[in-house]
Amino acid sequence: MSAEPGIGPSRPGAAAPVSGAAAASAGTQHHVRAPGRGNPTLIFLTLALGAGAYTVLQSMVLPALPTIQRDVHTSQVGVTWLLTAFLLSASIATPILGRVGDLFGKRLMLLIVFAALSVGSLLAGVSNSIGLLILARVIQGLAGAIFPLSYGIIRDEFPPARVPAAIGLMSAMLGIGSGLGIVLAGPIINAFSWHWLFWFPLMVSVLALAATAVFVPESPVRARGTVNLGAAVALAAWLVALLLGLSQGTSWGWTAPGTLGLFAGAVVTFALWVWVESRSAVPLIDLKMMRIPAVWWTNVAALLLGVGMYSTFIVVPPLMQTPRRIGYGLGASVTQSGLYMLPSTAAMLVISLYIGRLTSRFGAKPPLVVGCLLTAASFVLLTVAHDQPWNFIVMTAIQGIGIGLAFSSMANLIIAAVPIEATGAATGMNSNIRTIGGSIGSGVVASLLAAGTLPSGYPKESGYTVSMIVLVIATVVAAVAAALVPVARSRAGGSGRAAEGIVAEPAAPGQLASEPAAG
């Protein structure tokens, strides 16, 4: 998303207008100094509450699917739509609502998405039918825009020195919340019922909604223009076709006419979207901005890292829960398998607390490269040893460090490369690309596991081994893509330290904001 060509933000005190191309050449970040209208700590806690509720809902349903299927008397295909509907809704809403936030105010849109998350959770909590549950998940998915809106608010309101750490910690909430969802699902179902998987996030989202109204000021920076409805429809069309094909391919068959038709439709509507965006004076998503090298290679890494992270939920818990009598697995319960994954969540939380210092010292690129390599190493470990609990505990701890480093770094790299009024668009697409990667990885892994099954119905051990080798390859290639992200240099000395993640002072009128702030 970008402002109209040649027109800067419309508010007083906003950054000087900078095009995507100028941002690419300068390799720097444009920032408006926080006007001190809000308390950064209270703002961050508010954003983290809402992000936590959303990300927990994203994964908490996974262990409960068999229970929900029995209670609402639906089929395996029907209950799978609780994941598919959430994924589709979030993928479409994230970039579009991010654009609306850039235009009309991030606080306003944040209030709307927190309200949607609350309404969706309430509907799911009272529901006993699969139709109402699917509708509730669609409404919950609208809250995917929490992340790009939060990044924009942080960039608008926080002192420059605190921006990288806050962005890193907020980015890590995606992994932390997803891990907590897996860990908490079993105990909540055992102590209460699956309905409480929605009641608890409802309480948190309502609290975040109230806190937003009280503590979060409205954005001082706006893009000019309108929402390009044609581009929004085309974007929604190709995302729906692609993600629906990926999610249903395992059950329909990858060569089934329906699957191939969806993929063909995705190609056609993607081409239509590119055509509409390229001809628009005010595009929904500025494709020139997406071609900035730092944005492009970070998004490639995000796609492949999404393959690794989201596929973990398809591979690791089922492997742990496979009975030992099958010849592999731990025979763990849902609760036990969640506890074995707790080190991952703890590691991500610890890393997110230190990502600001790491970014200030090394820049945002090295943590992304190291994070991808550590994630690959975790899959290597599980490939060679997965018959003892400690294998999974060590694996999840290493993966937590890797995912924490990588996710916390990607948003800072994107934000450092684009104009301030494009924050919502650029980070929204980065989040979307991770989701698409997760859909691709989950589809591939599910197909590999289903390709060979034992008479007992469980996948062959070799299916898990091949799946993890695929994930190793994906995350190693992600590290290569991360290594190709160009490093911005300070102009002051010509050979200064990397400037990524360092927020620049506002430029004088008509001048590029290209110099990093001191310190």
FENJO-V495387 format. One record per residue. N is the residue number from 1. D_LAST is the distance of its C-alpha to the last C-alpha in Angstrom with 1 decimal. Layout:
{{N D_LAST} {N D_LAST}}
This chain:
{{1 30.1} {2 29.1} {3 29.9} {4 32.9} {5 32.5} {6 31.3} {7 30.6} {8 27.3} {9 26.6} {10 29.2} {11 27.5} {12 26.1} {13 22.4} {14 22.2} {15 20.2} {16 22.0} {17 24.5} {18 23.6} {19 26.1} {20 25.8} {21 26.5} {22 23.9} {23 21.3} {24 22.7} {25 22.5} {26 19.0} {27 17.9} {28 15.2} {29 14.9} {30 16.1} {31 15.2} {32 16.8} {33 15.0} {34 16.8} {35 19.6} {36 20.0} {37 23.5} {38 23.3} {39 22.1} {40 19.6} {41 21.2} {42 24.7} {43 23.9} {44 22.6} {45 25.7} {46 27.9} {47 26.6} {48 26.8} {49 30.4} {50 31.6} {51 30.0} {52 31.6} {53 35.0} {54 34.9} {55 33.9} {56 36.4} {57 39.1} {58 38.3} {59 39.4} {60 41.5} {61 44.5} {62 44.8} {63 46.6} {64 48.7} {65 50.2} {66 53.5} {67 54.0} {68 53.3} {69 55.6} {70 58.5} {71 58.0} {72 57.9} {73 60.5} {74 58.7} {75 58.5} {76 55.9} {77 55.1} {78 54.9} {79 52.5} {80 50.2} {81 49.6} {82 47.6} {83 44.9} {84 45.7} {85 45.7} {86 42.3} {87 40.8} {88 42.3} {89 41.3} {90 37.7} {91 37.4} {92 38.9} {93 37.2} {94 33.6} {95 33.0} {96 35.5} {97 34.3} {98 30.7} {99 31.9} {100 33.8} {101 30.7} {102 28.7} {103 31.7} {104 33.0} {105 30.3} {106 28.6} {107 29.7} {108 33.3} {109 33.3} {110 31.7} {111 34.6} {112 37.0} {113 35.9} {114 35.8} {115 39.3} {116 40.4} {117 39.2} {118 41.1} {119 44.2} {120 44.2} {121 43.9} {122 46.7} {123 49.0} {124 48.4} {125 49.0} {126 52.4} {127 53.5} {128 56.3} {129 56.7} {130 54.8} {131 54.8} {132 53.0} {133 50.6} {134 49.7} {135 49.2} {136 47.0} {137 44.8} {138 44.5} {139 43.3} {140 40.8} {141 39.4} {142 38.3} {143 35.5} {144 33.8} {145 31.9} {146 30.0} {147 27.2} {148 26.4} {149 26.9} {150 24.5} {151 21.7} {152 22.2} {153 22.3} {154 19.1} {155 17.4} {156 19.2} {157 18.7} {158 15.7} {159 12.4} {160 10.0} {161 8.0} {162 11.6} {163 13.1} {164 13.1} {165 14.5} {166 17.0} {167 18.1} {168 18.6} {169 20.6} {170 22.6} {171 23.4} {172 24.6} {173 27.0} {174 29.2} {175 30.0} {176 30.1} {177 32.4} {178 34.6} {179 35.0} {180 35.8} {181 38.4} {182 40.2} {183 40.1} {184 41.4} {185 44.0} {186 46.7} {187 46.6} {188 46.6} {189 49.5} {190 51.5} {191 51.0} {192 51.3} {193 51.8} {194 49.9} {195 49.7} {196 47.2} {197 44.8} {198 44.4} {199 45.0} {200 42.0} {201 39.5} {202 41.3} {203 40.5} {204 36.8} {205 36.6} {206 38.5} {207 36.1} {208 33.2} {209 35.2} {210 35.7} {211 32.1} {212 31.0} {213 33.4} {214 32.2} {215 28.4} {216 27.1} {217 26.9} {218 28.0} {219 25.7} {220 24.5} {221 24.3} {222 27.6} {223 28.9} {224 32.2} {225 35.4} {226 37.6} {227 38.0} {228 39.9} {229 42.7} {230 44.3} {231 41.1} {232 40.7} {233 44.3} {234 44.0} {235 40.7} {236 42.5} {237 45.6} {238 44.1} {239 41.9} {240 45.0} {241 47.2} {242 44.8} {243 43.8} {244 47.4} {245 48.7} {246 46.3} {247 47.1} {248 50.8} {249 51.3} {250 51.9} {251 54.8} {252 56.2} {253 55.9} {254 53.5} {255 56.4} {256 58.0} {257 58.7} {258 56.5} {259 53.4} {260 53.9} {261 54.5} {262 51.2} {263 49.3} {264 51.2} {265 50.4} {266 46.7} {267 46.7} {268 48.7} {269 46.6} {270 43.3} {271 44.6} {272 45.7} {273 42.2} {274 40.6} {275 43.3} {276 42.7} {277 38.9} {278 39.2} {279 41.7} {280 39.9} {281 38.1} {282 36.0} {283 35.8} {284 35.2} {285 32.9} {286 31.7} {287 33.0} {288 31.1} {289 27.9} {290 29.2} {291 29.8} {292 26.2} {293 25.9} {294 22.8} {295 24.7} {296 28.1} {297 27.3} {298 25.3} {299 28.4} {300 30.7} {301 28.9} {302 29.1} {303 32.9} {304 33.7} {305 31.6} {306 33.4} {307 36.6} {308 35.7} {309 34.4} {310 37.1} {311 39.8} {312 39.1} {313 40.8} {314 43.8} {315 44.1} {316 43.0} {317 44.7} {318 48.0} {319 48.0} {320 47.6} {321 50.3} {322 52.9} {323 55.8} {324 56.3} {325 59.9} {326 58.6} {327 57.6} {328 53.8} {329 51.4} {330 50.9} {331 53.1} {332 50.3} {333 50.6} {334 48.2} {335 46.7} {336 46.5} {337 44.8} {338 42.2} {339 41.6} {340 41.3} {341 38.4} {342 36.6} {343 34.4} {344 32.8} {345 31.8} {346 30.5} {347 28.5} {348 26.9} {349 26.0} {350 24.5} {351 22.4} {352 21.2} {353 19.9} {354 17.7} {355 16.8} {356 13.3} {357 12.5} {358 14.4} {359 12.7} {360 9.1} {361 10.9} {362 13.6} {363 13.1} {364 15.9} {365 18.7} {366 19.5} {367 20.1} {368 22.4} {369 24.4} {370 24.8} {371 25.6} {372 28.4} {373 29.8} {374 30.0} {375 31.7} {376 34.2} {377 34.7} {378 35.7} {379 38.4} {380 39.6} {381 40.1} {382 42.1} {383 44.1} {384 45.5} {385 45.8} {386 46.5} {387 49.4} {388 47.8} {389 45.6} {390 43.0} {391 42.6} {392 41.3} {393 39.2} {394 37.3} {395 37.2} {396 35.7} {397 33.1} {398 31.9} {399 32.0} {400 30.1} {401 27.2} {402 27.5} {403 27.8} {404 25.0} {405 22.5} {406 24.0} {407 24.3} {408 20.9} {409 19.4} {410 21.8} {411 20.8} {412 17.1} {413 18.4} {414 20.8} {415 18.5} {416 16.1} {417 19.3} {418 21.2} {419 21.2} {420 20.5} {421 24.2} {422 25.1} {423 23.1} {424 26.3} {425 28.4} {426 26.2} {427 25.3} {428 28.9} {429 30.4} {430 28.2} {431 29.6} {432 33.0} {433 32.9} {434 32.2} {435 35.2} {436 37.3} {437 36.4} {438 37.5} {439 40.8} {440 41.5} {441 40.8} {442 42.9} {443 45.7} {444 45.8} {445 45.7} {446 48.4} {447 50.6} {448 50.3} {449 51.2} {450 54.1} {451 55.4} {452 57.1} {453 58.3} {454 60.5} {455 63.8} {456 62.1} {457 59.8} {458 56.6} {459 54.7} {460 55.4} {461 52.9} {462 52.4} {463 51.1} {464 48.2} {465 47.7} {466 47.6} {467 45.3} {468 42.7} {469 43.0} {470 42.3} {471 39.2} {472 38.1} {473 38.5} {474 36.7} {475 33.5} {476 33.6} {477 33.8} {478 30.9} {479 28.8} {480 30.0} {481 29.0} {482 25.5} {483 25.3} {484 26.2} {485 23.2} {486 21.6} {487 18.0} {488 16.0} {489 14.5} {490 12.2} {491 14.8} {492 13.2} {493 14.5} {494 16.9} {495 16.3} {496 12.6} {497 11.4} {498 12.5} {499 10.7} {500 12.9} {501 11.8} {502 8.6} {503 9.9} {504 10.6} {505 11.5} {506 15.3} {507 17.3} {508 19.9} {509 23.4} {510 24.7} {511 21.6} {512 19.6} {513 16.2} {514 15.0} {515 11.7} {516 8.5} {517 6.3} {518 3.8} {519 0.0}}
